[in-house]
Amino acid sequence: HGGSVIRTGVTGMDREHKHVVEYSLKLDSNPEFTGAVIAAYARAAYRMNQEGQKGCKTVFDVAPAYLSALDGAELRKKFL
């Protein structure tokens, strides 16, 4: 399983700058990946609830830091 998403856009006063963003996903195990995603979003839901957040959220509403098992300090150490 897998897939690709390609998004294009333009910027500039006269829309003269063209941009392309590509995301690609190739999976060895779709069930394992799906389980990991469900666990990550359950973790995010718990963390947001602990902060008092309530209501419906989409995947776009969830900050990536909520998804990781690492805390903010570890994420900064590892990725910055």
C-alpha positions in Angstrom: 0.0 0.0 0.0 1.0 3.6 -0.5 0.3 6.7 -2.3 1.4 10.1 -3.4 0.0 13.6 -2.9 1.2 16.5 -5.1 0.3 20.1 -4.4 1.2 23.0 -6.5 0.9 26.7 -5.9 2.0 30.1 -7.0 3.3 33.2 -5.2 4.5 36.6 -6.1 2.9 39.9 -7.0 2.2 38.6 -10.6 2.0 34.9 -9.5 5.4 34.4 -11.1 6.8 31.9 -8.7 5.6 28.3 -9.1 6.0 25.7 -6.3 5.4 22.0 -6.0 5.2 20.0 -2.7 5.2 16.2 -3.0 4.4 13.6 -0.3 5.0 9.9 -0.9 4.2 6.9 1.2 5.4 3.3 0.7 4.4 0.8 3.3 5.8 -2.7 4.0 2.8 -3.4 6.4 -0.4 -1.4 6.0 -1.9 -2.9 9.2 1.1 -2.1 11.3 1.2 1.5 9.9 -2.6 1.9 10.6 -2.1 0.7 14.1 0.7 3.1 14.7 -1.3 6.0 13.4 -4.3 5.1 15.6 -2.0 4.9 18.6 -0.4 8.3 17.8 -3.8 10.0 17.5 -5.0 8.4 20.7 -1.9 9.8 22.4 -2.7 13.2 21.0 -6.3 13.0 22.1 -5.2 12.2 25.6 -2.6 15.0 25.7 -5.1 17.6 24.4 -7.7 16.4 26.9 -5.2 16.8 29.7 -4.8 20.5 28.6 -8.5 21.0 28.7 -9.1 20.9 24.9 -12.5 19.6 23.9 -14.5 19.1 20.8 -14.0 17.6 17.4 -10.6 17.8 15.7 -9.4 16.8 12.2 -5.9 15.5 11.5 -5.0 19.1 10.4 -6.0 20.4 13.8 -3.5 18.2 15.7 0.0 19.6 16.2 2.7 17.1 15.3 4.2 17.3 18.7 1.1 15.7 20.2 1.5 12.7 18.0 5.1 11.7 19.1 5.8 9.5 22.0 8.8 11.9 22.7 8.3 15.0 24.8 9.1 18.5 23.5 12.6 18.6 24.8 13.5 15.2 23.2 11.9 16.2 19.9 14.0 19.5 19.8 17.2 17.5 20.7 16.6 14.9 18.0 15.3 17.1 15.2 16.9 20.5 15.6 
